[in-house]
Amino acid sequence: MSNNGSGRLTTHVLDTASGKPAAGLSIDLYRVEGEVRSHLKSVKTNSDGRCDAPLLQGDEFRTGEYELVFRAGDYLARSGHILPKPAFLDVVPIRFGMAEHSHYHVPLLISPYGYSTYRGS
């Protein structure tokens, strides 16, 4: 599908165990094409648990399959959560598709023993 420049991808992370934004959490973004997974960028969340800019927008945005990889274990350990060794949750991958040029918001709600996501707005 051709790019018309109107799509964008955003995310944010909330620490549901503390009730606060997950600041300083590392996120890797990949494009997935068949069995090939290509790294596009790495970012960290700001003090509001969000990225300072959309992960994809304008000419960078293409429809297709993507994966966000959240480095939750490092964040949870730094945040003072008592974690077993190995931690129950460490790296949290979320694979999703973007079929149209619109806003895709993929948030993560995280705690040491569970997570959820959804298509937000």
Long-range contacts (C-beta under 8 A, 24 or more apart in sequence): 1-62, 1-63, 1-101, 3-59, 3-61, 3-62, 3-101, 4-101, 5-58, 5-59, 5-61, 5-101, 6-61, 6-101, 6-102, 7-56, 7-57, 7-61, 7-62, 7-63, 7-98, 7-100, 7-101, 7-102, 7-103, 7-104, 8-54, 8-56, 8-57, 8-58, 8-61, 8-103, 8-104, 9-54, 9-55, 9-56, 9-57, 9-61, 9-66, 9-98, 9-104, 9-105, 9-106, 10-50, 10-51, 10-54, 10-55, 10-103, 10-104, 10-105, 10-106, 11-50, 11-51, 11-55, 11-68, 11-105, 11-106, 11-107, 11-108, 12-45, 12-48, 12-49, 12-50, 12-51, 12-105, 12-107, 12-108, 13-45, 13-49, 13-70, 13-75, 13-107, 13-108, 13-109, 13-110, 14-49, 14-107, 14-108, 14-109, 14-110, 15-49, 15-75, 15-76, 15-79, 15-110, 15-111, 16-109, 16-110, 16-111, 16-114, 17-81, 17-110, 17-111, 17-112, 18-79, 20-49, 21-45, 21-47, 21-48, 21-49, 21-50, 22-49, 22-75, 22-79, 22-108, 22-110, 23-47, 23-48, 23-49, 24-75, 24-78, 25-49, 25-70, 25-71, 25-72, 25-74, 25-75, 26-70, 26-71, 26-74, 26-75, 27-51, 27-55, 27-68, 27-69, 27-70, 27-71, 28-68, 28-69, 28-71, 29-55, 29-56, 29-66, 29-67, 29-68, 29-69, 30-66, 30-67, 30-68, 30-69, 31-62, 31-64, 31-65, 31-66, 32-64, 32-65, 32-66, 32-67, 32-95, 33-64, 33-65, 37-67, 61-98, 61-101, 63-97, 63-98, 63-99, 63-100, 63-101, 64-97, 64-98, 65-95, 65-96, 65-97, 65-98, 66-95, 66-96, 66-97, 66-98, 67-93, 67-94, 67-95, 67-96, 68-93, 68-94, 68-96, 68-106, 68-108, 69-93, 69-94, 70-94, 70-108, 70-110, 72-108, 72-110, 72-115, 75-110, 76-110, 76-112, 81-112, 82-112, 83-112, 87-112, 88-112, 88-113, 89-113, 89-114, 89-115
